[in-house]
C-alpha cells in the first residue's frame, strides 16, 4: 500500500503516520509532484492547489481513498470522482476552532471600527469615532456543520440571538434560538444583523449571495464569508457596500485567489480582507495528522471513517445531522 501526502508535514508527522501503519510506503509529494503521484497511490491525504487530472486518476483505478486536509471539497469532487468508488473524507471540524476564532475577530473588528482606527493611527489622528456592538446582535449562520456550530458557540457569550440554516436542521444546541431548513434562508436574511457563511461550495450554494439575496438583508447588516469565495457574487457585494445597504463585510476567501489588484473590494473602507488564513494554527498540521492516523486505523480495521463524505451532496453527513 502506498500513501501520498500533500499538506505541509514535517518529518515527525511522516514518522507518526509510518508508526501508525508501518507496512505502507509514504510519499510526501508536496504541491510540486502531487498531480503526478496521485496516479500512483492507494491512499491520499492532502489538498492539491495545482491542477489535477482527476479523470486520469479515476481511470488509473488505483486510488481507493482521499482524505482531504481541507474542509471544503470543491477542488476534488469532479463528476468522475463522484461517480467512482473512491472514498472521500474531509477535514470538517479539524479547523473549526481556528475558523470560528477568525470569524469573531474580523466581525468584532469591523463593528468596533478597527479599519478606521488603523487608518487614523497611520495618520496620527487621535479622533474618537462611532462604533457598533456585537453584543445583542442577531447573528445568522448559513451552514451549521462543524465550523458553523463552533461559530455559534463563540458568538453565544456576546448575548447574541443566533439563527441558523442547514440542509439537515437537527440537533439544535440550546444557545441557538432557531435552526431552520436551508429553504428558509430568506427568513434568516430578513432577521439578522450579521450574516456568516459557513456552507460548502456546491452546485446548490454557488453564487447564493447575489443582488437578490443581499437586498433581503436588513439595511446596515454585515456579511462575513469564511467559507468559499464563489458563494458570493463579488460585484453585487461591492454594489451593496458602495450604496450603503450593508454596513460592511469581512472576507477570508475570494472567488479568484489571490484576490486580483483590480478587485473593487480593496478600495472599500468598510471591508476587512484576509488572504484565506482563517484555518491557520500552530497546531493545524499536528491536528490533521492525528485525525488522519485515526482514520487510517479505522480504514485498516474496516470501521466507519470519520467525516465520510456524501459525494453527491458534497460534504460529510451523519445520521443525526452534520459532522
Backbone bond lengths (Angstrom), bond angles and torsions (degrees), N, CA, C in turn:
res aa  C-N    CA-C-N  psi(-1)  N-CA   C-N-CA  omega(-1)  CA-C   N-CA-C  phi
1 X - - - 1.464 - - 1.526 109.45 -
2 X 1.322 115.75 137.39 1.463 120.97 -177.79 1.534 109.29 -123.55
3 X 1.340 115.99 127.01 1.461 122.77 178.85 1.522 108.84 -108.79
4 X 1.314 116.21 129.79 1.468 121.77 174.84 1.522 108.19 -108.69
5 X 1.335 115.35 133.67 1.460 122.16 179.63 1.520 109.82 -112.40
6 X 1.325 116.18 143.30 1.460 121.08 173.34 1.524 109.07 -147.07
7 X 1.318 115.29 64.21 1.460 122.64 167.62 1.524 105.52 -146.87
8 X 1.322 119.52 160.50 1.476 120.18 -166.40 1.527 114.29 -73.25
9 X 1.324 115.16 69.63 1.464 120.80 179.65 1.525 110.59 -77.69
10 X 1.319 114.51 154.53 1.457 122.69 170.48 1.528 107.92 -105.06
11 X 1.334 117.81 167.63 1.469 119.05 179.70 1.525 113.59 -53.56
12 X 1.336 117.45 -34.98 1.467 119.09 -178.77 1.524 111.57 -67.15
13 X 1.321 117.70 -29.34 1.462 119.68 177.70 1.525 110.53 -71.43
14 X 1.334 115.61 -39.69 1.469 118.87 177.05 1.521 109.95 -63.66
15 X 1.335 116.36 -40.76 1.471 120.12 176.93 1.523 110.67 -61.39
16 X 1.329 117.64 -40.41 1.460 121.37 179.23 1.526 110.89 -62.01
17 X 1.326 116.75 -43.59 1.462 120.12 179.47 1.527 110.20 -67.70
18 X 1.332 116.41 -42.14 1.460 120.49 -179.94 1.521 111.13 -63.13
19 X 1.333 116.06 -36.85 1.471 119.88 178.14 1.521 110.85 -67.09
20 X 1.325 115.77 -36.31 1.471 119.68 -179.77 1.523 111.63 -68.92
21 X 1.343 116.18 -34.99 1.472 120.57 -179.84 1.529 108.51 -137.20
22 X 1.338 117.04 77.12 1.471 120.53 -172.94 1.518 113.99 -63.70
23 X 1.326 118.04 -17.73 1.462 119.83 -174.99 1.519 113.68 -85.02
24 X 1.335 118.32 -1.07 1.464 119.81 -175.02 1.527 111.57 -103.49
25 X 1.331 115.28 158.86 1.459 122.61 172.29 1.528 107.45 -95.07
26 X 1.330 117.14 134.70 1.467 121.65 -178.28 1.518 109.04 -118.46
27 X 1.323 115.43 131.37 1.463 122.31 177.43 1.515 108.88 -121.71
28 X 1.331 116.63 118.65 1.457 121.65 174.24 1.519 107.48 -88.12
29 X 1.332 116.97 93.21 1.460 121.62 -170.95 1.516 112.71 -77.29
30 X 1.343 117.37 -34.76 1.450 119.48 -173.04 1.525 110.75 65.86
31 X 1.328 115.84 175.40 1.455 119.13 -179.24 1.539 111.91 -67.74
32 X 1.330 116.44 -24.69 1.463 120.19 -176.04 1.518 112.61 -67.14
33 X 1.330 117.61 -34.36 1.463 120.46 -171.91 1.531 113.70 -121.75
34 X 1.341 117.59 2.44 1.459 118.77 -172.68 1.525 112.07 -64.07
35 X 1.325 118.15 -38.93 1.464 119.79 -178.00 1.523 111.08 -59.98
36 X 1.327 116.71 -38.22 1.460 121.04 179.29 1.526 111.46 -75.30
37 X 1.334 116.40 -43.96 1.459 120.02 -173.27 1.529 112.96 -72.30
38 X 1.331 117.63 -22.36 1.465 119.84 -179.97 1.528 112.52 -61.61
39 X 1.316 116.77 -23.99 1.464 119.92 178.17 1.526 112.14 -80.78
40 X 1.309 116.51 -6.01 1.472 120.36 -174.72 1.521 111.63 -127.64
41 X 1.331 116.75 40.78 1.460 118.41 179.14 1.513 110.40 -143.35
42 X 1.330 114.49 160.59 1.466 121.40 176.66 1.517 111.12 -96.27
43 X 1.341 116.20 -37.37 1.456 122.21 -179.80 1.521 108.57 -128.92
44 X 1.323 116.08 145.14 1.461 120.44 179.50 1.516 109.69 -133.39
45 X 1.334 116.05 135.13 1.455 121.51 173.97 1.517 108.17 -129.61
46 X 1.330 116.50 121.05 1.450 119.05 178.83 1.508 112.59 157.82
47 X 1.328 113.95 -164.47 1.469 122.28 -177.86 1.518 107.60 -147.32
48 X 1.326 118.54 93.12 1.461 119.99 178.66 1.534 110.93 -65.56
49 X 1.318 115.69 129.85 1.466 120.94 176.38 1.518 110.63 -110.38
50 X 1.304 115.38 14.33 1.452 122.85 176.07 1.525 107.54 -119.20
51 X 1.331 117.83 160.90 1.469 119.40 178.31 1.524 111.74 -59.89
52 X 1.313 116.00 134.95 1.464 122.68 178.41 1.522 108.83 -125.18
53 X 1.310 116.57 134.49 1.467 121.19 175.78 1.526 108.22 -82.40
54 X 1.339 115.53 78.30 1.458 119.15 -177.63 1.520 111.65 -63.46
55 X 1.322 117.31 -32.83 1.475 119.56 177.31 1.524 109.74 -61.28
56 X 1.334 116.08 -42.04 1.455 119.78 177.95 1.512 112.71 -66.27
57 X 1.332 116.50 -38.52 1.469 120.40 177.30 1.523 109.96 -61.03
58 X 1.324 116.40 -43.95 1.470 120.04 179.36 1.523 110.53 -64.12
59 X 1.335 117.85 -43.52 1.465 120.54 179.34 1.519 111.98 -62.07
60 X 1.352 116.64 -33.14 1.467 120.62 178.66 1.520 110.58 -60.21
61 X 1.316 116.76 -35.69 1.461 121.07 172.13 1.512 115.89 79.24
62 X 1.329 117.89 8.06 1.467 119.55 -176.48 1.524 112.42 -94.21
63 X 1.321 117.86 -39.44 1.459 121.47 -174.30 1.520 110.35 -65.87
64 X 1.331 116.06 128.09 1.460 121.87 -177.10 1.527 113.08 -108.75
65 X 1.341 116.89 -29.60 1.468 119.26 -172.88 1.521 109.75 -150.07
66 X 1.329 115.69 132.89 1.459 122.95 173.82 1.519 108.42 -112.68
67 X 1.326 116.46 118.87 1.459 121.64 170.36 1.516 106.87 -103.35
68 X 1.328 116.57 103.76 1.457 119.53 179.10 1.524 109.54 -71.43
69 X 1.325 116.01 140.88 1.468 120.13 174.22 1.518 110.81 -92.43
70 X 1.328 116.27 8.84 1.464 122.48 174.98 1.523 108.76 -120.64
71 X 1.323 115.37 158.31 1.460 118.96 176.14 1.522 110.57 -76.73
72 X 1.334 116.92 -40.06 1.451 121.31 178.92 1.514 111.22 -75.69
73 X 1.330 116.00 143.40 1.465 120.88 -174.64 1.518 113.06 -123.07
74 X 1.326 117.37 9.08 1.452 120.28 -176.54 1.530 111.89 -63.77
75 X 1.341 117.75 -20.97 1.452 120.75 -178.69 1.521 112.84 -74.32
76 X 1.329 118.39 -16.07 1.454 119.46 -175.18 1.528 114.39 -128.26
77 X 1.310 118.33 -15.28 1.467 119.57 -176.57 1.529 110.68 -84.14
78 X 1.322 114.21 62.08 1.457 120.89 173.82 1.529 107.74 -80.57
79 X 1.343 118.22 161.94 1.471 119.81 -175.38 1.521 114.81 -53.44
80 X 1.332 117.89 -39.50 1.468 118.86 -177.66 1.527 111.57 -65.65
81 X 1.335 117.63 -38.12 1.473 120.41 177.57 1.528 110.00 -69.74
82 X 1.322 116.49 -42.25 1.467 120.01 179.71 1.526 110.79 -59.81
83 X 1.316 117.17 -41.33 1.474 120.99 -177.13 1.522 113.24 -82.17
84 X 1.330 117.44 -6.78 1.462 121.44 -176.64 1.528 110.81 -88.50
85 X 1.335 117.54 168.73 1.468 120.40 174.50 1.523 113.84 -80.48
86 X 1.336 118.67 4.42 1.459 121.34 -179.37 1.527 109.85 -62.63
87 X 1.318 116.51 127.89 1.464 122.60 175.59 1.521 108.53 -78.72
88 X 1.325 116.46 138.84 1.464 120.89 177.43 1.526 109.05 -126.27
89 X 1.319 115.82 131.06 1.461 121.70 172.01 1.522 108.30 -126.27
90 X 1.323 116.11 152.70 1.466 119.83 -175.61 1.523 110.71 -114.31
91 X 1.320 114.62 174.42 1.466 121.09 175.66 1.519 111.04 -97.40
92 X 1.317 116.98 21.36 1.461 120.86 -179.59 1.521 110.64 -53.20
93 X 1.318 116.00 128.15 1.456 121.00 179.77 1.508 114.06 92.06
94 X 1.340 118.04 -26.73 1.462 120.64 -179.42 1.527 110.59 -64.77
95 X 1.333 116.24 -32.81 1.460 121.44 -176.65 1.523 112.26 -108.25
96 X 1.321 117.33 9.32 1.465 119.59 -171.13 1.527 112.99 -65.37
97 X 1.323 118.87 -35.37 1.474 120.20 178.26 1.518 110.93 -59.52
98 X 1.335 115.70 -46.69 1.461 120.01 -175.76 1.536 111.17 -68.74
99 X 1.332 116.77 -44.35 1.466 119.65 -178.21 1.526 110.21 -65.12
100 X 1.327 116.83 -40.47 1.467 119.88 178.86 1.525 110.83 -65.05
101 X 1.324 117.23 -41.97 1.465 120.92 178.79 1.525 110.75 -62.52
102 X 1.318 116.28 -42.40 1.463 120.74 179.39 1.528 110.43 -64.22
103 X 1.315 116.09 -39.22 1.462 120.60 179.24 1.517 111.06 -61.07
104 X 1.324 116.25 -49.00 1.463 120.28 179.95 1.535 110.25 -61.85
105 X 1.333 116.67 -41.18 1.464 120.29 -179.33 1.527 111.17 -61.29
106 X 1.322 117.06 -46.82 1.458 120.09 -176.87 1.525 111.70 -69.76
107 X 1.323 116.70 -44.82 1.468 119.40 -179.18 1.527 110.15 -63.88
108 X 1.314 117.15 -45.45 1.464 120.40 179.13 1.531 110.71 -63.63
109 X 1.322 116.77 -42.45 1.456 120.41 178.96 1.514 112.57 -60.22
110 X 1.332 116.40 -40.84 1.464 119.28 179.10 1.524 110.89 -67.50
111 X 1.329 116.68 -46.47 1.461 119.70 -177.34 1.528 111.71 -64.84
112 X 1.320 117.34 -35.24 1.462 120.60 -179.72 1.526 112.61 -84.75
113 X 1.319 117.10 7.22 1.460 120.95 172.38 1.510 115.63 78.03
114 X 1.330 118.32 21.33 1.464 119.10 -175.17 1.531 113.96 -60.57
115 X 1.347 120.56 -38.04 1.469 117.30 177.54 1.533 112.47 -56.77
116 X 1.330 116.74 -44.04 1.467 120.21 179.40 1.524 111.08 -65.82
117 X 1.339 116.89 -40.18 1.456 119.76 -178.94 1.526 111.78 -70.33
118 X 1.332 117.27 -33.69 1.464 119.49 176.41 1.525 110.75 -65.69
119 X 1.336 116.34 -41.33 1.469 119.13 177.25 1.534 110.35 -64.89
120 X 1.338 116.18 -39.03 1.468 119.39 178.64 1.521 110.92 -65.70
121 X 1.318 116.91 -37.80 1.460 120.47 178.50 1.523 110.96 -61.52
122 X 1.327 116.20 -42.56 1.461 119.71 179.28 1.533 111.36 -63.98
123 X 1.333 116.17 -31.22 1.470 121.00 179.82 1.530 112.41 -91.35
124 X 1.360 116.25 0.25 1.463 122.53 -178.65 1.530 111.31 58.93
125 X 1.336 114.92 41.56 1.462 121.69 178.27 1.523 109.18 -105.02
126 X 1.322 116.19 110.08 1.467 120.90 -178.55 1.527 108.19 -94.60
127 X 1.338 115.01 77.63 1.462 121.67 -172.94 1.526 109.46 -124.16
128 X 1.328 115.55 130.71 1.464 119.63 177.58 1.526 109.26 -76.29
129 X 1.327 115.38 135.95 1.454 121.39 -179.36 1.532 109.10 -130.09
130 X 1.325 117.65 157.15 1.473 120.14 179.93 1.525 111.50 -64.68
131 X 1.315 116.18 150.59 1.461 122.46 174.66 1.522 108.58 -133.56
132 X 1.319 114.79 166.30 1.461 121.01 175.59 1.519 109.21 -120.95
133 X 1.338 115.26 166.50 1.462 121.56 -177.03 1.525 111.18 -109.36
134 X 1.322 115.22 142.54 1.459 120.32 166.10 1.525 110.29 -80.80
135 X 1.326 116.21 -33.11 1.463 120.01 177.91 1.529 110.76 -54.01
136 X 1.331 114.32 134.48 1.464 123.47 174.97 1.535 113.54 69.94
137 X 1.334 118.20 8.78 1.459 120.32 172.53 1.528 110.02 -71.99
138 X 1.323 115.30 158.62 1.460 120.55 166.89 1.526 107.37 -95.53
139 X 1.325 115.82 120.98 1.461 122.45 -175.81 1.516 108.70 -109.27
140 X 1.319 116.54 129.21 1.459 121.41 176.59 1.516 110.74 -108.94
141 X 1.312 116.88 129.02 1.462 122.56 -179.78 1.523 107.99 -115.23
142 X 1.318 116.62 118.69 1.463 122.07 179.61 1.518 107.83 -99.82
143 X 1.335 115.72 108.86 1.456 121.53 -174.99 1.508 109.57 102.26
144 X 1.342 116.49 102.90 1.463 120.04 -173.05 1.524 110.77 -110.96
145 X 1.340 114.33 54.38 1.455 120.94 173.60 1.517 110.54 -91.35
146 X 1.347 116.32 -147.95 1.457 119.81 -176.53 1.511 113.47 -60.10
147 X 1.341 117.21 -46.18 1.457 120.74 -179.69 1.517 110.61 -70.69
148 X 1.326 117.81 -47.07 1.457 120.65 -178.65 1.513 112.67 -57.85
149 X 1.319 116.65 -41.34 1.466 120.34 179.90 1.529 111.05 -67.33
150 X 1.332 116.24 -38.04 1.466 118.68 179.38 1.527 110.83 -70.60
151 X 1.338 117.22 -36.97 1.459 120.17 175.16 1.528 109.72 -59.08
152 X 1.314 116.59 -43.50 1.468 120.14 179.75 1.525 111.16 -61.51
153 X 1.330 117.26 -40.23 1.465 120.33 179.38 1.523 111.17 -62.24
154 X 1.331 117.01 -39.69 1.466 119.51 -178.82 1.525 112.11 -77.37
155 X 1.320 117.39 -28.18 1.464 120.97 179.08 1.527 112.24 -77.30
156 X 1.306 117.36 -28.68 1.464 120.85 -174.02 1.527 114.00 -57.82
157 X 1.334 120.57 -41.13 1.473 119.43 -179.94 1.530 114.28 -63.67
158 X 1.329 117.97 -14.48 1.458 120.55 176.52 1.539 111.78 -82.07
159 X 1.324 115.79 12.12 1.470 121.84 178.68 1.530 111.36 59.17
160 X 1.315 114.38 35.04 1.453 120.41 178.02 1.520 110.68 -83.38
161 X 1.309 115.24 158.20 1.470 121.88 169.00 1.521 105.90 -98.02
162 X 1.314 116.67 119.32 1.458 120.94 -172.29 1.527 109.74 -108.52
163 X 1.327 114.55 126.16 1.457 122.92 172.92 1.528 107.66 -116.20
164 X 1.320 117.05 148.52 1.463 119.77 -179.86 1.517 109.76 -146.60
165 X 1.332 114.60 152.14 1.463 120.70 171.68 1.517 109.09 -125.46
166 X 1.319 115.02 150.67 1.458 119.75 179.29 1.525 108.65 -159.75
167 X 1.323 115.25 153.86 1.455 120.33 176.91 1.526 111.21 -64.79
168 X 1.341 115.93 -25.93 1.465 122.20 176.95 1.531 108.23 -124.95
169 X 1.324 118.13 82.91 1.475 121.32 -172.70 1.527 112.21 -81.52
170 X 1.317 116.35 73.61 1.462 121.70 -178.86 1.524 109.60 -128.99
171 X 1.324 115.24 166.92 1.467 122.45 177.31 1.523 111.82 59.49
172 X 1.316 117.27 51.07 1.465 121.00 179.07 1.521 109.88 -69.30
173 X 1.346 118.59 122.42 1.465 120.23 177.00 1.524 110.01 -75.20
174 X 1.317 117.44 158.21 1.466 120.20 -175.33 1.517 114.52 -64.34
175 X 1.340 118.90 -25.04 1.459 120.27 -178.81 1.528 112.46 -81.90
176 X 1.325 118.04 -1.00 1.463 122.53 176.21 1.524 108.00 -103.18
177 X 1.335 115.30 124.45 1.468 119.43 -176.48 1.517 111.45 -68.91
178 X 1.328 117.66 -45.19 1.459 121.81 -178.30 1.526 109.42 -142.18
179 X 1.329 116.17 136.73 1.458 122.39 171.86 1.522 106.56 -123.59
180 X 1.333 115.31 109.06 1.456 121.75 -172.58 1.526 111.37 -108.15
181 X 1.320 114.93 163.12 1.462 120.68 173.18 1.530 109.78 -66.68
182 X 1.320 115.57 157.90 1.465 120.74 -176.58 1.517 112.41 -59.76
183 X 1.334 118.08 -28.51 1.463 119.66 -177.93 1.527 113.12 -76.23
184 X 1.334 116.96 2.05 1.461 120.40 174.68 1.532 111.94 -101.80
185 X 1.319 115.58 24.24 1.466 120.09 179.44 1.524 111.45 -56.31
186 X 1.327 118.31 -40.52 1.462 120.53 -178.63 1.529 111.49 -60.65
187 X 1.328 117.22 -38.38 1.464 120.34 177.60 1.516 110.85 -63.13
188 X 1.317 116.07 -39.93 1.461 120.60 179.49 1.524 110.66 -66.97
189 X 1.331 116.58 -44.94 1.465 120.45 -177.86 1.520 111.89 -57.15
190 X 1.311 116.00 -40.50 1.466 120.11 -176.11 1.519 112.73 -71.38
191 X 1.322 117.35 -16.56 1.461 120.40 -170.87 1.518 115.03 -103.89
192 X 1.348 118.30 -16.28 1.460 119.14 -164.69 1.523 113.12 -100.58
193 X 1.331 114.43 152.53 1.463 122.70 171.14 1.520 111.39 -93.21
194 X 1.333 115.80 -30.05 1.467 121.89 179.30 1.519 107.85 -130.79
195 X 1.321 117.05 124.73 1.463 122.43 178.50 1.522 108.61 -109.69
196 X 1.343 116.65 122.98 1.458 121.93 -177.05 1.522 109.15 -118.17
197 X 1.320 116.10 123.79 1.460 121.85 -178.75 1.519 110.20 -93.73
198 X 1.326 116.21 120.80 1.465 121.96 179.59 1.529 111.39 -130.44
199 X 1.317 117.67 18.07 1.458 120.99 -176.62 1.522 111.13 -86.63
200 X 1.337 117.32 153.55 1.461 119.69 172.14 1.525 110.26 -72.86
201 X 1.318 116.05 159.86 1.457 120.90 176.33 1.522 109.07 -86.07
202 X 1.320 116.08 114.17 1.462 122.98 177.34 1.528 107.69 -135.86
203 X 1.313 116.51 176.78 1.460 119.88 176.55 1.525 110.53 -60.00
204 X 1.313 116.52 -30.39 1.461 120.97 -179.24 1.532 112.30 -72.74
205 X 1.333 117.13 -33.43 1.465 120.57 -172.42 1.531 113.95 -102.48
206 X 1.316 117.45 -11.97 1.467 120.44 -177.78 1.530 110.21 -58.95
207 X 1.325 116.50 126.56 1.469 124.67 179.28 1.531 112.29 60.66
208 X 1.314 117.18 28.54 1.462 119.96 -177.97 1.526 112.13 -67.33
209 X 1.327 117.24 -25.82 1.459 120.64 176.78 1.524 107.49 -101.07
210 X 1.323 114.60 107.95 1.457 122.15 -173.90 1.523 108.32 -140.70
211 X 1.315 116.85 -172.08 1.467 119.82 -177.04 1.527 111.59 -56.37
212 X 1.319 116.73 -39.49 1.462 120.70 -177.73 1.522 111.39 -66.42
213 X 1.329 116.80 -47.40 1.465 119.46 -178.10 1.523 111.76 -73.43
214 X 1.329 116.98 -35.55 1.464 119.40 177.86 1.520 111.33 -63.31
215 X 1.322 117.06 -35.22 1.462 120.59 179.54 1.521 112.01 -65.84
216 X 1.335 116.71 -22.21 1.467 120.56 -179.96 1.522 112.62 -82.69
217 X 1.327 117.21 -12.47 1.457 120.39 175.36 1.522 110.18 -71.64
218 X 1.327 115.79 150.04 1.455 120.41 175.10 1.526 110.29 -61.32
219 X 1.314 116.43 145.50 1.457 120.13 174.34 1.522 109.27 -60.45
220 X 1.321 116.42 132.68 1.459 120.76 -179.30 1.504 114.66 88.71
221 X 1.338 117.80 8.73 1.456 120.86 179.37 1.528 110.70 -75.32
222 X 1.329 114.94 166.07 1.467 123.21 178.02 1.523 108.53 -118.06
223 X 1.316 116.40 137.02 1.464 121.76 175.17 1.517 109.50 -108.35
224 X 1.328 116.32 132.76 1.463 121.99 175.99 1.524 108.46 -124.86
225 X 1.323 116.40 118.96 1.466 120.64 178.19 1.516 109.44 -111.14
226 X 1.323 115.84 105.89 1.458 122.87 179.37 1.523 111.56 -108.52
227 X 1.323 117.64 7.38 1.457 121.01 -168.51 1.524 112.66 -107.82
228 X 1.325 117.21 -82.58 1.460 122.23 -179.39 1.526 108.75 -141.92
229 X 1.325 115.85 140.73 1.445 120.62 -176.51 1.515 113.29 -62.29
230 X 1.332 116.90 -33.83 1.459 120.25 -175.10 1.525 113.25 -79.85
231 X 1.311 117.27 9.51 1.464 120.17 167.73 1.523 110.48 -74.86
232 X 1.325 116.86 -23.63 1.466 122.54 -169.65 1.524 109.97 -120.51
233 X 1.331 115.75 133.02 1.468 120.70 171.17 1.536 106.94 -78.89
234 X 1.325 116.57 107.96 1.456 120.85 -170.32 1.527 112.61 -59.70
235 X 1.320 117.86 -44.14 1.467 119.99 -178.61 1.528 111.62 -61.82
236 X 1.334 116.39 -36.07 1.467 119.86 178.26 1.526 110.48 -69.12
237 X 1.322 116.53 -38.41 1.464 119.72 176.86 1.529 110.20 -64.48
238 X 1.321 117.58 -44.73 1.464 120.95 179.18 1.525 110.41 -59.03
239 X 1.311 116.69 -43.70 1.469 120.09 179.80 1.527 111.15 -61.69
240 X 1.327 117.31 -43.48 1.465 120.96 179.89 1.524 111.58 -63.91
241 X 1.324 116.49 -31.53 1.462 121.15 177.77 1.523 111.09 -77.60
242 X 1.308 116.57 -43.69 1.467 120.43 -177.93 1.531 111.87 -65.37
243 X 1.325 116.01 -37.25 1.464 119.41 -178.58 1.528 112.52 -84.01
244 X 1.326 117.70 -1.38 1.451 121.48 174.74 1.502 115.52 83.10
245 X 1.343 117.28 9.55 1.469 118.49 177.37 1.528 110.48 -67.36
246 X 1.320 116.55 -40.11 1.463 121.22 176.16 1.521 110.01 -99.63
247 X 1.323 115.78 144.40 1.467 120.41 173.68 1.518 110.72 -67.95
248 X 1.322 115.43 -38.39 1.454 119.22 -179.17 1.515 111.07 177.76
249 X 1.321 115.26 -178.48 1.461 121.54 179.44 1.517 109.57 -147.47
250 X 1.330 115.08 149.98 1.460 121.29 171.43 1.527 106.98 -126.19
251 X 1.325 115.88 132.54 1.460 120.12 -175.18 1.526 109.78 -136.04
252 X 1.303 115.32 130.05 1.464 120.79 174.42 1.522 110.59 -106.27
253 X 1.321 116.51 -2.98 1.459 121.45 -176.10 1.519 108.80 -136.92
254 X 1.326 115.88 160.51 1.461 121.04 179.66 1.522 108.91 -142.98
255 X 1.322 115.51 154.77 1.465 119.70 179.13 1.517 110.51 -62.29
256 X 1.328 116.30 -37.12 1.456 122.18 174.31 1.513 108.32 -119.30
257 X 1.324 116.91 120.05 1.462 121.05 -179.08 1.521 109.69 -119.01
258 X 1.354 116.73 131.69 1.463 128.16 -0.27 1.532 111.72 -63.32
259 X 1.338 115.60 152.10 1.452 120.57 175.69 1.527 108.53 -60.97
260 X 1.342 117.76 122.30 1.469 119.85 -174.27 1.527 112.14 -62.94
261 X 1.311 117.84 148.91 1.472 121.04 176.76 1.529 112.56 -58.98
262 X 1.335 116.60 -22.91 1.466 120.74 -179.32 1.527 113.11 -80.75
263 X 1.326 117.85 -7.14 1.466 119.89 -179.17 1.525 110.27 -62.27
264 X 1.323 116.09 134.86 1.463 121.23 179.22 1.523 111.77 -70.68
265 X 1.327 117.35 -15.14 1.468 119.80 179.43 1.521 111.91 -61.84
266 X 1.342 116.90 -34.68 1.465 120.66 -175.02 1.530 111.99 -57.67
267 X 1.324 117.11 -35.83 1.470 120.68 -171.56 1.520 113.61 -87.03
268 X 1.333 117.61 -6.36 1.460 119.70 -175.04 1.526 110.91 -81.01
269 X 1.314 118.86 128.72 1.463 121.08 -177.44 1.521 114.04 -74.58
270 X 1.342 116.70 -15.04 1.469 120.94 -176.50 1.525 111.84 -106.29
271 X 1.319 116.18 31.86 1.468 121.86 179.36 1.524 108.84 -130.68
272 X 1.329 116.00 136.40 1.469 121.75 170.15 1.519 107.04 -111.49
273 X 1.319 115.88 127.01 1.463 122.70 -178.50 1.523 109.23 -117.70
274 X 1.325 116.50 128.39 1.463 120.59 169.49 1.527 107.95 -124.91
275 X 1.342 118.14 149.59 1.472 121.88 -169.17 1.523 114.16 -88.80
276 X 1.332 116.12 63.94 1.468 122.57 176.04 1.536 111.34 55.39
277 X 1.321 114.59 53.73 1.465 120.51 -177.00 1.533 112.40 -117.99
278 X 1.327 117.44 7.55 1.467 119.09 -174.75 1.521 112.58 -59.58
279 X 1.322 117.41 -31.44 1.460 120.15 -178.00 1.515 114.63 -86.41
280 X 1.327 117.77 1.83 1.461 119.79 -177.87 1.527 111.77 -70.58
281 X 1.310 114.77 144.10 1.465 121.27 177.87 1.523 108.45 -165.50
282 X 1.301 116.68 149.74 1.466 119.72 176.48 1.528 110.87 -65.72
283 X 1.341 116.54 -19.32 1.468 120.71 -179.16 1.524 112.79 -103.58
284 X 1.327 117.48 4.01 1.467 119.40 -171.55 1.530 112.16 -58.49
285 X 1.312 117.42 -48.95 1.463 120.02 -175.82 1.522 110.44 -70.36
286 X 1.336 117.03 -36.06 1.467 120.07 174.74 1.528 110.23 -59.90
287 X 1.342 116.21 -48.43 1.464 120.29 -178.18 1.522 111.63 -64.17
288 X 1.340 115.79 -40.59 1.461 119.49 179.69 1.522 110.75 -64.37
289 X 1.315 116.89 -41.19 1.464 120.33 179.87 1.522 110.86 -67.22
290 X 1.321 117.66 -41.47 1.470 120.39 175.55 1.526 110.53 -58.11
291 X 1.336 115.60 -44.11 1.465 120.30 -179.00 1.529 110.56 -64.49
292 X 1.325 116.41 -44.57 1.467 120.20 -179.99 1.523 110.91 -62.48
293 X 1.329 117.27 -41.95 1.464 120.13 -179.95 1.532 111.64 -63.73
294 X 1.329 116.50 -38.23 1.459 119.35 176.69 1.530 110.47 -65.41
295 X 1.322 116.78 -42.88 1.456 118.82 178.23 1.530 111.86 -68.90
296 X 1.333 117.48 -32.73 1.463 120.27 173.69 1.526 110.89 -61.09
297 X 1.326 115.30 -44.18 1.467 119.09 178.33 1.517 110.34 -59.34
298 X 1.322 116.35 -44.71 1.456 120.75 179.36 1.533 111.57 -64.83
299 X 1.316 116.15 -41.46 1.461 120.53 -179.02 1.527 110.63 -60.70
300 X 1.321 116.08 -47.95 1.463 120.38 -177.69 1.527 112.12 -69.63
301 X 1.349 116.48 -25.43 1.463 120.74 178.92 1.526 112.34 -89.46
302 X 1.324 116.26 -1.28 1.457 119.39 -179.31 1.514 114.02 72.86
303 X 1.334 117.13 24.18 1.458 121.60 -179.12 1.534 110.55 -96.41
304 X 1.327 115.72 165.50 1.456 121.14 178.63 1.519 110.25 -64.53
305 X 1.320 116.59 132.62 1.458 121.33 -178.83 1.520 110.76 -81.47
306 X 1.317 115.25 149.41 1.462 121.01 173.32 1.524 109.58 -72.91
307 X 1.332 116.07 143.12 1.472 122.10 178.09 1.518 112.58 58.49
308 X 1.324 116.08 38.78 1.459 120.61 176.91 1.525 109.07 -65.94
309 X 1.314 116.36 124.67 1.464 121.89 -171.64 1.524 110.93 -89.90
310 X 1.314 115.09 134.34 1.457 120.59 165.01 1.529 105.33 -81.24
311 X 1.321 117.31 105.16 1.457 120.64 -170.46 1.525 112.34 -66.52
312 X 1.311 117.13 -25.01 1.465 119.54 179.74 1.532 110.94 -78.32
313 X 1.322 116.94 -30.16 1.462 120.13 175.21 1.522 111.87 -83.20
314 X 1.343 115.93 -35.37 1.458 119.99 177.32 1.507 114.53 99.73
315 X 1.334 118.13 11.66 1.465 120.62 178.76 1.522 108.76 -159.09
316 X 1.348 117.23 166.01 1.456 119.93 179.06 1.525 112.07 -75.48
317 X 1.312 116.12 142.51 1.454 122.09 178.96 1.517 107.79 -131.56
318 X 1.322 115.30 140.25 1.464 119.27 173.16 1.524 107.23 -116.43
319 X 1.290 116.96 166.72 1.469 120.36 -174.68 1.525 111.72 -60.92
320 X 1.333 116.63 -36.29 1.462 119.69 -177.10 1.512 112.72 -95.45
321 X 1.337 117.84 11.20 1.460 119.62 179.16 1.508 112.23 136.47
322 X 1.316 116.02 -165.56 1.457 122.16 -177.87 1.510 111.15 -73.23
323 X 1.350 116.06 150.14 1.461 121.23 176.70 1.513 109.16 -72.35
